[in-house]
């Protein structure tokens, strides 16, 4: 970043370089003295000031000092011993016009001098009674010889030490934590030397508080646009300007104005700022053999920063608002996965609500709009009270990391077992409050969870493969979901109809017991959560645009029925529990990580067989060559995707450490099933079954006979009867996430119920495991998890009696034939003697597909025109409930085939 170089070389020095070659300067009437003739040095022959961060340039500082002293001694001003800004400007205009562009930088140098050393006494004497020097036009126009000497002395020390600091900051070598702490000690010593010398420059005894506009200062050194614009510093300076809101966090006051007294806080704590920043910059290169030390470092840095925060008269004073944060975040998109948070203000505000809480007490219809605006204003304001809540969360998470990694080390022998384990509270005597708090959490996670992410994916094998990072990640996810569930229970406990008529009184979050909340979410609450965060989830490829309701339904379905712990307490109740949501989230993050790798490799495998989602892409030059496709969403042709998917999934790739990896190691049973039990055609059919329940635009089987369980839209029939083929919709990033997520849920389900597997002490599987669910295992799956879901599904269409008596038979029919039976089919199946059947992966996919599709068809009701509006904010949520949850066949066709079904 070039800003630092500009700040010191231009602000403090460059504007004064002309002094070494300025010719004759008037000492008084008739007197002439050639300054250069009596100087023993020439700045033009000395090392450039641009090297201030790269090497020591002591001789340059000495020469500058000599030039400044001589200039002040020989040039007459109204105030003896002071350097005059007006004189410098006049001299530049008359003698050195090529330096006119540097005048703004010179003016800023004088202002910085006043900020550090105060306003000259004679200026205050000249305007007695003035309390604000910022109102004076003359206040910054003089610098004394003594002050220049002190500033140059400081720059010498700064130059000597900043070269060493920069060398450590730019070092990208991986080091142990012990070496890092040793280097950090050096950084602290260098910083202390700078701070000690800065203390000599900085004057605390100013009779008037002088203030400086930070944005004005930075704009002075912003390059002009034009030639070599790609190399200018405009973006760097705009980035720094976006971060000035942090000034209020540490110093208070206006975010763009800094005063002399506020500067003292930085001077006194310079070493802490630099060393904490050093930890942050070097974090990726630190190798922690003991992970406890990593979280101890986080906790130490957080405590040091928290001690520096501004403590105003009240903790409710607004320090900055969310727009400041979003503007700054827009400059760091690469570090945020390419996401510009400034486009997701509503989602960010809702996340802030979940963190900080907002009171909605008794809002009536009359004052709803007015109160909403007031609430939004309060949402945007960040006070120390809110920050304290956030910081407390960070303390909890860091201390959880300390406790989890420490406990994992203590119980490493037990946790390395490939079998399921059981930890009891009596096994451990906690020594700290955090140990007392987090040991039960650690014990439960280690005992109950089945899949632990290791790198890009957990190991979906019969045995357990645990690691401390995975247990900590699960602990953090549970911690976050508990906060989200608590917020939703407080803010959205009633359905929308009650909320609109004010029959639902929402409690003030400040009065809610942290442990006294309902730990489950209904489908409606999941839907509301996804709706409130939809823009952010869409950009992250977790949710597909305009499919928030379908996503809520699929997420609830897979979370409640297809996780390893599904049914352990809610028994397939249609409600999402914290541990189910956590397992589902691990699967989502796994699919996201895997999807990035698989999609890139798929583009290579399908080179020339992919398409752009945006018809304006790719951008081409005048002869048709592709000149830009970075901003174009690429989708892969479905036929090529299906042919190559499993080959790509199980091909080698290189991780960040340069190691060769293969997802076959993480999914060995799926690999064996696809490669050893299925033909290439069957593997594609299995993938299609997964697509049907996972993708938004799943394949339509135009050859299937139409009946009451397989209706088709009249316009679709009309299109097919005309002899047209229905094209496949290409697959994009969001589809990759859905398909991989679906496959992982199938693996989780199969491993849970295929209990014939056993694992020996070396982690190898043995026994009668056959990589499928036998009939008895299918029956156990129904009794354990799926019974309530099937009963609820059938009850809606056939009544309570049928759901209670025949639901198990319907489930058996679903397993055997892959669909819900009609009345005639059910009666015929009832008298059959062969109802039991084993389940393979494609059978599990059929269960997911059928439950999702059938539930959606039951929801086809008349909807409001607003449901087709692309902006969810305009939807009438009550009348659009069906489309929000499942979407009708008509809406799905319109979304997937807009060109063909333009009239729908």
C-alpha positions in Angstrom: 0.0 0.0 0.0 1.5 3.3 -1.1 -0.4 5.6 1.3 2.2 5.3 4.1 5.0 6.4 1.8 3.0 9.3 0.6 2.0 10.4 4.1 5.6 10.7 5.3 7.6 11.6 2.1 5.1 14.1 0.8 3.5 15.4 3.9 6.7 15.8 6.0 9.4 16.1 3.4 8.9 16.3 -0.3 7.5 19.8 -0.4 10.7 21.1 1.2 13.2 19.4 -1.2 13.5 22.6 -3.3 15.4 24.2 -0.5 18.6 22.4 -1.4 18.7 23.9 -4.9 16.7 27.2 -4.6 19.4 29.7 -5.5 19.6 33.0 -3.7 17.2 33.8 -0.9 16.7 37.3 0.5 17.9 37.9 4.0 16.8 41.5 4.0 16.9 44.6 1.8 19.9 44.3 -0.5 21.3 41.1 1.1 21.9 37.9 -0.9 23.1 34.6 0.3 23.5 31.4 -1.7 22.2 28.8 0.6 23.6 25.9 -1.4 27.0 27.5 -1.4 27.3 27.3 2.3 25.7 23.9 2.8 28.0 20.9 3.3 25.4 18.5 1.8 23.1 18.3 -1.2 19.8 16.5 -0.9 19.9 15.6 -4.5 22.9 13.5 -3.8 21.4 11.8 -0.7 19.2 8.6 -0.7 15.6 9.3 -1.6 13.0 9.8 1.1 11.0 7.1 -0.7 13.3 4.6 1.0 12.0 5.5 4.5 10.4 2.0 4.9 13.2 0.1 3.2 16.5 1.3 4.6 18.1 3.7 7.1 18.7 7.1 5.4 20.4 8.9 8.3 22.5 11.1 6.0 19.4 12.4 4.3 17.8 13.4 7.6 21.0 15.2 8.6 21.1 17.1 5.3 17.5 18.0 5.6 18.1 19.3 9.1 21.0 21.4 7.9 19.0 22.8 5.0 16.0 23.7 7.3 18.2 25.4 9.9 20.0 27.5 7.3 16.8 28.5 5.6 15.2 29.6 8.9 18.4 31.5 9.9 18.8 33.4 6.7 15.2 34.1 5.6 13.5 37.0 7.4 9.9 36.5 8.6 7.7 38.4 10.9 8.5 35.9 13.6 12.2 35.1 14.2 13.1 31.4 14.5 9.9 30.2 12.6 9.5 28.7 9.1 6.7 30.6 7.3 4.3 28.7 5.1 3.4 31.9 3.1 7.1 32.5 2.3 7.5 28.9 1.1 4.4 29.2 -1.1 5.6 32.5 -2.6 9.0 31.1 -3.2 7.6 28.0 -5.0 5.3 30.2 -7.2 8.2 32.4 -8.2 11.3 30.2 -8.2 10.1 26.6 -8.4 6.8 26.4 -10.3 7.3 22.7 -11.0 6.6 22.1 -7.3 3.3 24.0 -7.2 1.4 20.7 -7.0 3.2 19.9 -3.7 1.8 23.0 -2.0 -1.3 21.1 -0.5 1.1 18.6 0.9 3.2 21.3 2.5 0.1 22.9 4.0 -0.8 19.5 5.6 2.7 19.3 7.0 2.2 22.5 8.9 -1.2 21.3 10.1 0.3 18.1 11.4 3.0 20.0 13.2 0.3 22.0 15.0 -1.5 18.8 15.9 1.6 17.3 17.5 3.4 20.3 19.0 0.5 22.7 19.4 -0.3 26.2 18.0 2.6 28.6 18.4 2.3 31.0 21.4 2.6 34.1 19.3 -0.4 33.1 17.2 -2.5 32.8 20.3 -1.2 36.1 21.5 -2.0 37.7 18.2 -5.7 36.7 18.5 -6.5 36.8 22.3 -9.7 35.3 23.3 -9.9 32.8 20.5 -10.8 29.4 21.8 -10.8 27.4 18.6 -7.7 27.7 16.5 -9.4 25.8 13.6 -11.3 29.1 13.0 -8.1 31.0 12.3 -6.7 31.3 8.9 -3.2 31.9 10.2 -3.0 29.2 12.9 -1.0 26.6 11.0 1.3 28.9 9.0 4.4 28.7 11.2 6.8 26.0 12.5 9.6 26.8 14.9 13.2 25.7 14.3 13.1 23.7 17.5 10.0 21.8 16.4 11.5 21.0 13.0 14.5 19.6 14.9 12.4 17.5 17.1 10.3 16.2 14.1 13.5 15.3 12.1 14.9 13.5 15.2 11.7 11.6 15.5 11.9 10.7 11.8 15.4 9.3 12.2 14.2 7.0 15.0 11.1 6.1 13.1 13.1 5.3 9.9 15.5 3.1 11.8 12.8 1.0 13.5 10.1 1.0 10.9 12.6 -0.7 8.5 12.9 -3.6 11.0 9.2 -3.7 11.7 8.4 -3.8 8.0 10.8 -6.7 7.5 9.0 -8.7 10.1 5.5 -7.8 8.8 6.4 -8.8 5.2 8.0 -12.1 6.2 5.8 -14.9 4.9 7.8 -17.8 6.3 5.8 -20.2 8.5 7.1 -20.1 12.1 6.3 -21.9 15.3 4.4 -20.1 18.0 7.5 -19.8 20.1 9.4 -18.1 17.3 6.4 -15.8 16.7 6.4 -14.7 20.3 10.1 -14.0 20.1 9.6 -11.9 17.0 6.7 -10.1 18.5 8.9 -9.1 21.4 11.3 -7.5 18.9 8.4 -5.7 17.3 7.4 -4.4 20.7 10.9 -3.1 21.4 11.0 -1.3 18.0 7.6 0.2 18.6 8.6 1.4 22.1 11.6 3.2 20.6 9.3 5.0 18.1 6.8 5.8 20.9 9.5 7.1 23.2 10.8 9.5 20.6 7.2 10.5 19.6 6.6 11.5 23.2 9.3 14.1 22.8 7.6 15.6 19.8 4.1 15.5 21.1 3.1 18.4 23.3 0.3 17.8 25.9 0.5 21.4 27.2 -1.6 23.1 24.6 -3.9 25.9 25.8 -6.3 25.3 22.9 -7.4 21.9 21.5 -6.2 21.8 17.9 -8.1 19.4 15.5 -7.3 18.0 12.1 -9.6 16.6 9.4 -8.4 13.1 8.6 -10.2 12.8 5.3 -8.9 16.2 4.1 -5.4 15.1 5.0 -5.7 11.8 3.0 -7.4 13.5 0.0 -4.3 15.8 -0.3 -2.2 12.8 -1.3 -4.6 11.0 -3.5 -3.3 10.6 -7.1 -5.1 12.1 -9.9 -6.9 9.8 -12.3 -5.5 9.5 -15.8 -2.3 8.1 -17.0 -1.1 5.1 -15.0 -4.4 5.1 -13.1 -4.0 1.3 -12.5 -0.9 2.1 -10.4 -2.2 5.1 -8.4 -3.1 5.1 -4.7 -6.7 6.2 -4.9 -8.1 2.8 -3.9 -5.7 2.5 -1.1 -6.6 5.9 0.3 -10.3 5.3 -0.1 -9.9 2.0 1.9 -8.1 3.8 4.7 -10.8 6.6 4.7 -13.5 3.9 5.1 -11.8 2.7 8.3 -11.6 6.1 10.1 -14.9 5.2 11.8 -12.7 3.0 14.1 -11.3 6.3 15.4 -14.5 6.8 17.5 -14.2 3.3 18.9 -10.8 4.0 20.4 -10.8 7.8 20.8 -14.4 8.9 20.7 -15.5 12.2 19.0 -16.1 12.7 15.3 -14.9 9.8 13.1 -13.1 12.1 10.7 -11.7 14.7 13.1 -8.7 14.1 15.5 -7.7 16.4 18.2 -4.4 17.0 20.0 -5.7 15.4 23.3 -7.0 12.4 21.4 -3.7 11.9 19.7 -2.1 11.4 23.1 -4.0 8.1 23.5 -2.3 6.8 20.3 1.1 8.0 21.4 0.7 6.3 24.8 -0.5 3.0 23.3 1.4 2.8 20.0 3.2 -0.4 20.9 0.0 -2.2 21.7 -1.7 -1.2 18.4 1.3 -2.4 16.4 1.9 -5.7 18.2 -1.8 -6.7 18.0 -1.9 -5.8 14.3 1.2 -8.0 13.9 -0.6 -11.0 15.4 -3.5 -10.4 13.0 -1.3 -10.1 9.9 0.9 -13.1 10.7 -1.8 -15.4 12.0 -1.8 -17.7 8.9 1.9 -18.2 9.1 2.0 -19.2 12.8 2.2 -22.9 13.5 0.7 -23.8 16.8 1.7 -27.2 18.0 -0.5 -26.6 21.0 -3.8 -25.2 19.8 -4.6 -23.9 23.3 -1.9 -21.2 22.8 -3.7 -20.1 19.6 -6.8 -19.2 21.5 -4.9 -17.8 24.4 -3.3 -15.4 21.9 -6.7 -14.4 20.6 -8.0 -13.8 24.1 -4.9 -11.8 25.1 -5.2 -9.6 22.0 -8.9 -9.1 22.6 -8.3 -8.0 26.2 -5.6 -5.6 25.1 -7.8 -4.0 22.4 -10.8 -3.8 24.8 -8.7 -1.9 27.3 -8.1 0.7 24.6 -11.8 1.3 23.7 -13.3 4.7 24.3 -15.2 5.0 27.5 -17.7 7.8 27.2 -20.1 9.2 29.7 -22.6 6.5 28.9 -22.4 3.1 27.2 -25.4 4.0 24.9 -23.6 6.7 23.0 -23.5 5.9 19.3 -19.9 5.3 18.2 -20.6 4.5 14.6 -23.4 2.9 12.6 -23.7 -0.2 10.4 -23.3 1.8 7.2 -19.8 2.7 8.3 -19.0 -1.0 8.7 -20.6 -2.0 5.4 -18.7 0.7 3.5 -15.4 -0.5 5.0 -16.3 -4.1 4.2 -16.9 -3.3 0.6 -13.1 -2.6 0.3 -12.3 -6.1 1.6 -14.4 -8.3 -0.6 -11.6 -10.6 -1.5 -11.2 -11.5 2.2 -15.0 -12.0 2.5 -15.3 -14.5 -0.3 -16.0 -11.9 -2.9 -19.2 -10.8 -1.1 -20.0 -7.1 -0.9 -21.9 -6.7 2.3 -23.1 -3.2 1.3 -25.6 -4.9 -1.0 -27.1 -6.9 1.9 -27.9 -4.3 4.5 -31.2 -5.9 5.5 -29.6 -9.2 6.1 -26.8 -7.6 8.1 -29.3 -5.7 10.2 -31.2 -8.9 11.0 -27.9 -10.6 12.0 -27.2 -7.7 14.3 -30.7 -8.1 15.8 -29.8 -11.7 16.5 -26.6 -10.6 18.2 -27.7 -7.5 20.1 -31.5 -7.9 20.3 -34.2 -5.2 19.6 -37.4 -4.7 21.6 -40.7 -4.8 19.7 -43.1 -4.4 22.6 -46.8 -4.2 21.7 -46.5 -2.7 18.2 -50.0 -1.8 16.9 -51.0 -1.5 13.2 -51.3 2.3 13.5 -47.7 2.9 14.7 -46.1 -0.1 13.0 -44.5 2.0 10.1 -43.3 4.7 12.4 -41.9 2.3 15.0 -40.3 0.2 12.2 -38.3 3.3 11.1 -37.3 4.0 14.7 -36.2 0.4 15.2 -34.2 0.5 12.0 -32.4 3.6 13.2 -31.6 1.9 16.5 -30.5 -1.2 14.6 -27.9 0.8 12.7 -26.4 2.5 15.7 -23.4 0.7 17.3 -22.8 1.7 20.9 -20.4 0.4 23.5 -23.2 -1.5 25.1 -23.8 -3.4 21.9 -20.1 -3.9 21.3 -19.8 -5.3 24.8 -22.3 -8.0 23.9 -20.3 -8.9 20.8 -17.1 -8.9 22.7 -18.5 -11.2 25.4 -19.4 -13.6 22.6 -15.8 -13.6 21.3 -14.6 -14.2 24.9 -16.9 -17.2 25.1 -15.8 -18.6 21.8 -12.0 -18.1 22.5 -12.3 -19.7 25.9 -14.4 -22.5 24.4 -11.4 -23.1 22.1 -9.0 -23.2 25.0 -11.2 -25.6 27.0 -12.0 -27.9 24.0 -8.4 -28.3 22.8 -7.1 -28.7 26.3 -9.8 -31.4 27.0 -9.0 -33.1 23.7 -5.4 -33.4 24.7 -6.4 -34.9 28.1 -8.7 -37.5 26.5 -6.8 -38.1 23.3 -6.6 -41.8 23.8 -10.3 -42.2 24.2 -11.2 -39.7 21.5 -8.9 -41.4 18.9 -11.1 -44.6 19.1 -13.0 -45.4 16.0 -15.9 -46.6 18.2 -18.6 -44.5 19.8 -17.5 -43.3 23.2 -19.2 -42.0 26.3 -17.8 -39.2 28.6 -19.5 -38.6 31.9 -19.3 -35.4 34.1 -17.7 -37.4 36.8 -14.8 -38.1 34.6 -13.5 -34.6 34.9 -13.0 -32.0 37.7 -13.2 -28.5 36.2 -10.6 -26.1 37.4 -12.0 -22.9 35.9 -15.5 -21.4 35.4 -15.1 -21.9 31.6 -14.2 -25.5 32.1 -17.2 -26.0 34.3 -19.4 -24.4 31.7 -18.0 -26.1 28.6 -17.0 -29.6 29.7 -20.7 -30.8 29.5 -20.8 -29.4 25.9 -17.5 -31.0 25.0 -18.7 -34.3 26.5 -22.0 -34.3 24.6 -20.4 -33.4 21.3 -17.7 -36.0 21.5 -20.3 -38.6 22.5 -23.3 -37.8 20.3 -22.0 -36.4 17.0 -21.0 -38.7 14.2 -19.2 -36.7 11.5 -16.4 -34.4 12.2 -15.1 -32.1 9.4 -11.4 -32.7 8.6 -10.1 -30.2 6.1 -12.7 -30.1 3.3 -14.9 -33.0 4.5 -15.7 -35.4 7.3 -15.0 -39.1 6.8 -18.2 -40.9 5.9 -17.0 -44.3 7.0 -18.4 -46.8 9.5 -16.0 -45.7 12.2 -15.5 -42.4 13.9 -12.7 -40.0 13.0 -12.5 -37.1 15.5 -10.2 -34.1 15.6 -10.1 -31.2 18.1 -10.8 -28.5 15.4 -13.9 -30.3 14.3 -15.2 -30.6 17.9 -14.6 -26.9 18.4 -16.3 -26.0 15.1 -19.4 -28.0 16.2 -19.3 -26.2 19.6 -19.2 -22.8 17.9 -22.0 -23.7 15.5 -24.1 -24.9 18.4 -23.3 -21.7 20.3 -24.5 -19.6 17.3 -27.6 -21.6 16.7 -28.7 -21.3 20.3 -28.5 -17.6 19.9 -30.4 -17.7 16.7 -33.1 -20.0 18.1 -33.4 -17.8 21.2 -33.8 -14.7 19.0 -36.5 -16.3 16.9 -38.4 -17.6 19.9 -38.4 -14.1 21.3 -39.2 -12.2 18.1 -41.2 -14.6 15.9 -43.0 -17.0 18.3 -46.4 -16.6 16.6 -47.6 -17.1 13.0 -47.9 -14.1 10.7 -51.6 -13.7 11.0 -51.5 -13.3 14.8 -48.5 -11.0 14.4 -50.4 -8.7 12.0 -53.5 -8.5 14.2 -51.3 -7.8 17.2 -52.6 -10.9 19.0 -49.0 -11.9 19.5 -47.2 -9.9 22.2 -43.5 -10.1 21.8 -41.4 -10.0 24.9 -38.5 -7.6 25.5 -35.3 -9.6 24.9 -33.6 -7.9 27.9 -35.9 -9.8 30.2 -35.4 -13.3 28.8 -33.6 -15.9 30.7 -30.7 -17.1 28.5 -31.5 -20.8 29.2 -35.2 -20.5 29.2 -36.2 -20.8 25.5 -37.7 -23.3 23.1 -34.9 -25.1 21.4 -36.8 -26.0 18.3 -37.9 -24.1 15.2 -41.0 -24.8 13.1 -41.0 -24.8 9.3 -42.6 -21.4 9.4 -39.8 -20.0 11.6 -37.1 -21.5 9.3 -38.9 -20.0 6.4 -38.9 -16.6 8.1 -35.2 -16.9 9.0 -34.2 -17.7 5.4 -36.5 -14.9 4.1 -34.8 -12.3 6.4 -31.3 -13.4 5.3 -32.2 -14.3 1.7 -30.0 -11.9 -0.2 -26.9 -12.9 1.6 -27.7 -16.6 1.3 -28.3 -16.2 -2.4 -24.9 -14.7 -3.0 -23.3 -17.4 -0.9 -25.0 -20.0 -3.3 -26.8 -21.5 -0.3 -30.2 -20.4 -1.5 -31.3 -20.0 -5.1 -33.1 -16.7 -6.0 -36.9 -16.6 -5.5 -36.7 -20.1 -3.9 -36.6 -19.1 -0.2 -39.7 -21.1 0.6 -38.5 -24.2 -1.2 -35.2 -23.9 0.5 -36.9 -23.6 3.9 -38.9 -26.8 3.2 -35.8 -28.7 2.0 -33.7 -27.5 4.8 -36.3 -28.5 7.4 -36.9 -31.8 5.7 -33.2 -32.8 5.6 -32.5 -31.4 9.0 -35.3 -33.1 10.8 -35.2 -36.5 9.0 -31.8 -37.1 7.5 -29.2 -36.1 10.1 -27.4 -38.7 12.3 -29.2 -37.4 15.4 -32.5 -36.8 13.7 -35.4 -38.2 15.7 -33.4 -38.5 18.9 -35.9 -36.3 20.8 -38.3 -34.6 18.4 -39.1 -37.9 16.6 -39.5 -36.5 13.2 -41.8 -33.8 14.4 -41.2 -31.4 11.6 -39.3 -29.1 14.0 -35.6 -28.4 13.8 -33.4 -28.8 16.9 -30.1 -27.2 17.6 -28.1 -30.4 17.2 -29.9 -31.2 14.0 -29.3 -27.7 12.6 -25.6 -28.0 13.6 -25.2 -31.3 11.7 -27.0 -29.9 8.7 -24.7 -26.8 8.8 -21.6 -29.0 8.9 -22.9 -30.7 5.8 -23.6 -27.4 4.1 -20.1 -26.1 4.8 -18.7 -29.4 3.6 -20.7 -29.2 0.4 -19.5 -25.6 -0.1 -15.9 -26.5 0.3 -16.2 -29.6 -1.9 -18.3 -27.8 -4.5 -15.7 -25.2 -5.2 -13.1 -27.9 -6.0 -15.5 -30.1 -8.0 -17.0 -27.3 -10.0 -13.5 -26.1 -11.1 -12.5 -29.6 -12.1 -15.9 -30.0 -13.8 -15.2 -27.0 -16.0 -12.0 -28.6 -17.1 -13.7 -31.9 -17.8 -16.5 -30.2 -19.7 -14.3 -27.7 -21.5 -16.4 -26.2 -24.3 -19.5 -27.7 -22.9 -20.4 -25.1 -20.3 -22.6 -22.1 -20.8 -23.0 -18.7 -19.2 -26.0 -18.0 -17.1 -26.0 -14.3 -18.2 -26.7 -14.1 -21.9 -24.4 -10.9 -22.0 -21.5 -13.1 -21.1 -18.8 -13.7 -21.9 -17.6 -10.3 -23.0 -15.8 -10.5 -26.4 -13.6 -8.2 -28.5 -14.4 -7.2 -32.1 -13.1 -10.4 -33.5 -15.0 -12.7 -31.1 -12.2 -13.5 -28.6 -13.2 -13.8 -24.9 -11.8 -10.8 -23.1 -13.5 -11.0 -19.7 -15.4 -13.8 -17.9 -14.5 -13.1 -14.3 -17.9 -11.6 -13.5 -19.9 -14.1 -15.5 -21.6 -17.0 -13.7 -20.7 -20.2 -15.5 -23.0 -23.2 -15.6 -22.1 -26.6 -16.8 -24.2 -28.5 -19.4 -26.2 -31.2 -17.7 -25.3 -34.0 -20.0 -21.5 -33.4 -19.5 -22.0 -32.9 -15.8 -23.8 -36.3 -15.4 -21.2 -38.2 -17.4 -18.3 -36.8 -15.5 -19.6 -36.1 -12.0 -18.4 -39.2 -10.1 -15.1 -39.4 -12.0 -14.4 -35.7 -11.1 -15.6 -36.2 -7.5 -13.2 -39.0 -7.0 -10.2 -37.6 -8.8 -7.1 -36.2 -7.1 -6.7 -32.5 -6.2 -4.1 -30.5 -4.4 -4.8 -28.8 -1.1 -3.5 -25.5 0.3 -0.4 -27.3 1.7 0.4 -28.9 -1.6 -0.7 -32.4 -0.6 -2.5 -34.6 -3.0 -6.1 -35.4 -1.8 -9.0 -37.4 -3.0 -12.6 -37.3 -1.7 -12.6 -41.1 -2.2 -10.8 -41.2 1.2 -13.7 -39.3 2.8 -16.5 -41.1 0.9 -15.2 -44.7 0.4 -18.6 -46.4 0.7 -20.1 -44.1 -1.9 -17.1 -44.7 -4.1 -17.5 -48.5 -3.8 -21.3 -48.2 -4.5 -20.9 -46.1 -7.6 -17.8 -47.8 -9.1 -18.4 -51.4 -8.1 -22.2 -51.9 -7.9 -23.5 -49.6 -10.6 -22.9 -49.4 -14.3 -22.1 -45.9 -15.8 -25.8 -45.6 -16.8 -27.0 -46.6 -13.4 -24.7 -44.1 -11.7 -26.2 -41.4 -13.9 -29.7 -42.5 -12.9 -28.7 -42.3 -9.2 -27.4 -38.8 -9.8 -30.6 -37.9 -11.5 -32.6 -39.1 -8.5 -30.5 -37.0 -6.2 -31.0 -34.0 -8.5 -34.7 -34.3 -8.4 -34.9 -33.6 -4.7 -31.8 -31.4 -4.4 -32.1 -29.1 -7.4 -34.6 -26.3 -7.9 -34.9 -27.1 -11.6 -34.8 -30.9 -11.3 -35.1 -33.1 -14.4 -38.7 -33.6 -15.7 -39.5 -37.1 -16.9 -41.5 -36.3 -20.0 -41.9 -40.0 -20.9 -43.5 -40.9 -17.6 -47.2 -41.7 -17.7 -49.5 -39.0 -16.3 -51.7 -40.1 -13.4 -53.0 -38.6 -10.1 -49.5 -38.9 -8.6 -47.8 -37.5 -11.6 -49.8 -34.6 -13.0 -48.4 -32.2 -15.5 -49.1 -28.6 -16.2 -51.4 -28.2 -19.3 -48.9 -25.9 -21.0 -46.2 -28.4 -20.5 -48.4 -31.1 -22.1 -49.2 -28.8 -24.9 -45.5 -28.1 -25.5 -44.5 -31.8 -25.4 -47.4 -32.8 -27.7 -46.1 -30.4 -30.3 -43.1 -32.6 -30.6 -40.7 -30.4 -28.6 -37.9 -31.8 -26.4 -37.7 -30.3 -23.0 -34.1 -29.0 -22.5 -32.2 -29.5 -19.3 -31.4 -26.4 -17.3 -27.6 -26.1 -16.9 -26.1 -26.5 -13.4 -24.4 -23.7 -11.5 -22.7 -23.1 -8.2 -26.0 -23.3 -6.2 -26.9 -26.7 -7.9 -23.5 -28.1 -7.0 -24.1 -27.3 -3.4 -27.5 -28.9 -3.4 -26.4 -32.1 -5.1 -23.4 -32.6 -2.9 -25.4 -31.7 0.2 -28.0 -34.3 -0.9 -25.3 -37.0 -1.4 -23.9 -36.3 2.1 -27.3 -36.6 3.7 -27.8 -39.9 2.0 -24.4 -41.1 3.3 -25.3 -40.0 6.8 -28.6 -41.8 6.7 -27.1 -45.0 5.3 -24.3 -45.1 7.8 -26.8 -44.5 10.7 -29.0 -47.5 9.9 -26.6 -50.0 8.2 -25.6 -51.3 11.6 -24.1 -54.5 10.5 -20.8 -52.7 10.2 -18.2 -53.1 12.9 -14.8 -51.4 13.3 -11.6 -52.9 14.6 -9.0 -51.2 16.8 -7.2 -50.0 13.6 -10.3 -48.3 12.2 -10.9 -51.0 9.6 -14.4 -52.2 9.1 -15.4 -55.9 9.4 -18.6 -57.9 9.8 -21.6 -58.2 7.6 -22.0 -54.6 6.5 -23.4 -54.6 2.9 -23.4 -50.9 2.1 -27.2 -50.8 2.1 -30.2 -50.8 4.5 -31.6 -54.3 4.9 -35.3 -54.8 5.5 -35.0 -54.9 9.3 -32.9 -51.7 9.1 -35.5 -50.0 7.0 -38.1 -50.9 9.5 -36.0 -49.5 12.3 -35.5 -46.3 10.3 -39.3 -45.9 10.0 -39.9 -46.5 13.7 -37.0 -44.3 14.8 -37.4 -41.3 12.5 -39.8 -41.4 9.6 -43.1 -42.5 11.1 -44.3 -39.0 12.2 -43.4 -37.5 8.9 -45.2 -40.2 6.9 -48.2 -40.1 9.2 -48.4 -36.3 8.8 -48.0 -36.5 5.1 -50.7 -39.1 4.6 -53.0 -37.5 7.2 -53.2 -34.3 5.1 -54.4 -36.3 2.0 -56.2 -39.3 3.4 -57.3 -38.5 6.9 -56.3 -39.4 10.5 -57.5 -43.0 10.4 -55.4 -44.0 7.3 -52.4 -42.2 8.7 -52.5 -44.1 11.9 -53.3 -47.6 10.5 -51.6 -47.7 7.1 -48.7 -45.3 7.3 -46.2 -48.1 7.7 -47.6 -49.9 4.7 -47.4 -46.7 2.7 -43.8 -46.2 3.8 -43.0 -49.8 2.6 -44.6 -49.0 -0.7 -42.6 -45.8 -1.0 -39.4 -47.8 -0.3 -40.2 -50.5 -2.9 -41.7 -48.4 -5.7 -40.4 -44.9 -5.0 -43.7 -43.1 -4.8 -46.8 -42.6 -2.6 -49.4 -45.2 -3.7 -52.9 -44.3 -5.1 -55.9 -45.9 -3.3 -55.9 -48.9 -5.8 -52.2 -49.4 -5.5 -52.4 -49.3 -1.7 -55.2 -51.9 -1.6 -53.3 -54.2 -3.9 -50.1 -53.8 -1.9 -52.0 -54.5 1.4 -52.7 -58.1 0.4 -49.2 -58.6 -0.9 -47.0 -61.0 1.1 -43.7 -59.3 0.2 -43.8 -55.9 1.7 -40.3 -55.8 3.2 -37.5 -54.6 1.0 -34.0 -53.3 1.4 -33.0 -49.7 0.7 -30.0 -48.5 -1.4 -28.9 -44.9 -1.9 -31.2 -44.3 -4.7 -34.1 -45.5 -2.5 -33.1 -42.9 0.1 -33.1 -40.3 -2.6 -36.6 -41.4 -3.6 -37.8 -40.9 0.0 -36.4 -37.4 0.0 -37.9 -36.6 -3.4 -41.4 -38.1 -2.7 -41.9 -36.5 0.7 -40.8 -33.1 -0.6 -42.9 -33.3 -3.8 -46.0 -34.7 -2.2 -45.9 -32.1 0.6 -45.6 -29.5 -2.1 -48.6 -30.7 -4.1 -50.8 -30.5 -1.0 -50.0 -26.8 -0.8 -51.3 -25.8 -4.2 -53.7 -23.0 -3.3 -54.8 -19.8 -5.0 -52.1 -17.2 -4.5 -51.8 -13.4 -4.8 -50.3 -11.7 -7.8 -47.6 -10.3 -5.6 -46.1 -13.8 -5.3 -44.7 -13.4 -8.8 -42.9 -10.1 -7.9 -39.1 -10.7 -7.9 -38.7 -8.6 -4.8 -39.7 -10.6 -1.7 -40.3 -7.4 0.2 -43.5 -6.9 -1.9 -45.0 -10.3 -1.3 -48.2 -10.8 0.6 -46.8 -13.5 2.8 -50.2 -15.0 3.8 -51.4 -15.4 0.3 -48.0 -16.5 -1.0 -47.5 -19.1 1.8 -47.8 -22.0 -0.6 -45.3 -20.6 -3.1 -43.0 -19.6 -0.4 -42.8 -23.1 0.9 -43.0 -25.3 -2.2 -44.0 -23.3 -5.3 -46.6 -24.7 -7.6 -45.6 -26.7 -10.8 -46.6 -23.6 -12.8 -44.2 -21.3 -10.8 -41.4 -23.8 -11.0 -41.7 -24.2 -14.8 -41.8 -20.4 -15.3 -38.6 -20.1 -13.2 -36.7 -23.0 -14.8 -37.9 -22.4 -18.4 -38.7 -18.7 -18.9 -38.1 -18.7 -22.6 -40.3 -21.7 -23.3 -43.1 -20.9 -20.9 -43.1 -17.2 -21.4 -46.9 -17.1 -21.3 -47.2 -18.7 -17.8 
